[in-house]
Amino acid sequence: MMASPAPDHSGLDELDRRIVLATQDGLPVASRPYAAVAAQVGCTEEAVRERLAQMLESGRIRRIGAVPNHYAIGYTANGMSVWNIDDAVIDAVGERVGALHFVTHCYRRPRHLPDWPYNLFAMVHAASREAALARVDEIAMLLEREFRGACKGRDVLFSAGILKKTGLRIAG
């Protein structure tokens, strides 16, 4: 049995580091993407799968998932709905809103009074501003129905353009 490589300064051993470097810009478009990564980093496909699973379990990586270009698939109205929610129920509201199929991001943020009273953010994508606003209205109706009186205000901030979205990158 071979000894595991010593961890580097990032807390990843050398194989984990090579896997992160090989996948941080996305998995290869291939019929067997993990096999392609394995060939690139010099290990087996099973080792790549196991290492990624361990890194997910330990929290070293948060997720593996698709990141669609919303504009390219027809969702050109991207609205960040912002909500002023009673702190006593914000966690329950956030879980409920985040579970809606048309909400792609939902998170709690601190208020910055007096100018910014909003503490819950929920991103909605739609083909038009009208459709996005209709989704936000759906959220408002759900809040009134399930959390009567918890919502003290709301607004929608629409994207003006596309910014390149990337997560943390480690250097090679």
C-alpha positions as CSV (number, residue, x, y, z in Angstrom):
1,M,0.0,0.0,0.0
2,M,1.4,3.4,-1.0
3,A,1.6,6.2,1.6
4,S,-0.6,9.2,0.9
5,P,1.3,12.3,-0.3
6,A,1.9,15.0,2.3
7,P,-0.7,17.7,2.4
8,D,0.3,21.1,0.9
9,H,-0.4,24.5,2.3
10,S,-4.0,24.4,1.1
11,G,-4.8,21.3,3.1
12,L,-5.2,19.2,-0.1
13,D,-2.8,16.4,-0.9
14,E,-1.1,16.5,-4.3
15,L,-3.7,14.2,-6.1
16,D,-6.6,16.3,-4.7
17,R,-4.9,19.4,-5.8
18,R,-4.4,18.1,-9.4
19,I,-8.1,17.0,-9.5
20,V,-9.2,20.5,-8.3
21,L,-7.0,22.1,-10.9
22,A,-8.3,19.9,-13.6
23,T,-12.0,20.5,-12.7
24,Q,-12.2,24.0,-11.4
25,D,-13.1,25.4,-14.8
26,G,-15.7,22.6,-15.4
27,L,-15.7,18.9,-16.2
28,P,-14.7,18.0,-19.7
29,V,-17.5,17.6,-22.2
30,A,-17.0,13.8,-22.7
31,S,-19.1,10.7,-22.4
32,R,-17.0,9.8,-19.4
33,P,-15.8,13.1,-17.9
34,Y,-14.3,11.5,-14.7
35,A,-12.2,9.1,-16.9
36,A,-10.9,12.1,-18.9
37,V,-10.0,13.9,-15.6
38,A,-8.3,10.7,-14.4
39,A,-6.2,10.5,-17.5
40,Q,-5.2,14.1,-17.1
41,V,-4.1,13.8,-13.5
42,G,-2.7,10.3,-13.6
43,C,-5.0,8.1,-11.6
44,T,-8.1,5.9,-12.0
45,E,-11.6,7.1,-12.8
46,E,-12.7,5.5,-9.5
47,A,-10.0,7.5,-7.6
48,V,-11.3,10.7,-9.1
49,R,-14.9,9.9,-8.0
50,E,-13.8,8.9,-4.5
51,R,-11.6,11.9,-4.0
52,L,-14.3,14.3,-5.2
53,A,-16.8,12.6,-2.9
54,Q,-14.4,13.0,0.0
55,M,-13.8,16.6,-0.8
56,L,-17.6,17.2,-0.9
57,E,-18.0,15.3,2.4
58,S,-15.3,17.3,4.2
59,G,-16.5,20.7,2.8
60,R,-13.3,21.3,0.8
61,I,-15.5,21.7,-2.2
62,R,-19.2,22.8,-1.9
63,R,-20.8,21.2,-5.0
64,I,-20.5,19.7,-8.4
65,G,-23.1,21.0,-10.7
66,A,-24.0,22.6,-14.0
67,V,-23.7,26.4,-14.4
68,P,-26.0,27.3,-17.3
69,N,-25.7,30.6,-19.2
70,H,-29.2,31.8,-18.6
71,Y,-29.1,34.2,-21.5
72,A,-28.1,31.4,-24.0
73,I,-31.0,29.3,-22.9
74,G,-33.6,32.1,-23.3
75,Y,-33.8,33.5,-19.7
76,T,-32.9,37.1,-20.4
77,A,-34.7,38.8,-17.5
78,N,-32.7,38.0,-14.4
79,G,-34.2,39.6,-11.3
80,M,-32.8,39.5,-7.8
81,S,-35.8,39.8,-5.6
82,V,-35.0,41.3,-2.2
83,W,-37.2,40.9,0.8
84,N,-37.6,42.4,4.3
85,I,-38.5,39.4,6.3
86,D,-39.2,39.2,10.0
87,D,-36.1,37.7,11.6
88,A,-38.2,35.3,13.7
89,V,-39.1,33.3,10.6
90,I,-36.4,34.2,8.0
91,D,-34.8,30.7,8.1
92,A,-38.1,29.0,7.4
93,V,-39.0,31.5,4.7
94,G,-35.6,31.1,3.1
95,E,-35.9,27.3,2.9
96,R,-39.4,27.6,1.5
97,V,-38.5,30.2,-1.1
98,G,-35.2,28.5,-2.0
99,A,-37.1,25.3,-2.8
100,L,-39.2,26.9,-5.5
101,H,-38.3,25.6,-8.9
102,F,-37.8,29.0,-10.4
103,V,-35.5,30.4,-7.7
104,T,-31.8,29.6,-8.4
105,H,-30.2,31.4,-5.5
106,C,-31.7,32.2,-2.1
107,Y,-29.8,33.5,0.8
108,R,-29.9,35.6,3.9
109,R,-27.9,38.8,4.2
110,P,-27.7,41.5,6.9
111,R,-29.8,44.6,6.6
112,H,-28.0,47.9,6.3
113,L,-30.4,50.4,7.9
114,P,-31.7,52.9,7.3
115,D,-31.0,52.6,3.5
116,W,-31.3,48.8,2.9
117,P,-34.0,47.0,4.9
118,Y,-33.7,43.7,2.9
119,N,-32.4,40.5,4.5
120,L,-33.5,37.8,2.1
121,F,-32.4,37.6,-1.6
122,A,-33.9,35.2,-4.1
123,M,-32.8,35.2,-7.8
124,V,-35.5,34.6,-10.4
125,H,-34.8,34.0,-14.1
126,A,-37.4,34.4,-16.8
127,A,-37.8,35.1,-20.5
128,S,-39.1,38.6,-19.9
129,R,-39.3,41.2,-17.1
130,E,-43.1,40.7,-16.9
131,A,-42.6,36.9,-16.4
132,A,-39.9,37.6,-13.8
133,L,-42.2,40.0,-11.9
134,A,-45.0,37.4,-12.1
135,R,-42.7,34.9,-10.3
136,V,-41.8,37.5,-7.7
137,D,-45.6,38.0,-7.2
138,E,-45.9,34.2,-6.7
139,I,-43.3,34.4,-4.0
140,A,-45.2,37.3,-2.3
141,M,-48.5,35.4,-2.4
142,L,-46.8,32.3,-1.0
143,L,-45.3,34.4,1.9
144,E,-48.7,36.0,2.6
145,R,-50.4,32.6,2.6
146,E,-47.7,30.7,4.6
147,F,-46.0,33.4,6.7
148,R,-48.8,36.0,7.1
149,G,-47.3,39.4,8.0
150,A,-43.7,38.3,7.9
151,C,-42.8,40.2,4.8
152,K,-42.4,44.0,5.5
153,G,-41.3,45.0,2.0
154,R,-39.7,43.9,-1.3
155,D,-38.1,45.0,-4.5
156,V,-36.5,43.5,-7.6
157,L,-33.1,44.4,-9.1
158,F,-32.7,43.4,-12.7
159,S,-29.4,42.5,-14.2
160,A,-28.0,45.0,-16.7
161,G,-25.5,42.6,-18.2
162,I,-23.5,39.4,-17.8
163,L,-20.6,39.2,-15.5
164,K,-18.2,36.2,-15.6
165,K,-19.2,33.9,-12.8
166,T,-16.3,32.0,-11.2
167,G,-15.6,30.5,-7.9
168,L,-12.4,30.5,-6.0
169,R,-9.5,29.3,-8.1
170,I,-6.2,27.8,-7.0
171,A,-3.1,28.4,-8.9
172,G,-1.3,25.5,-10.7
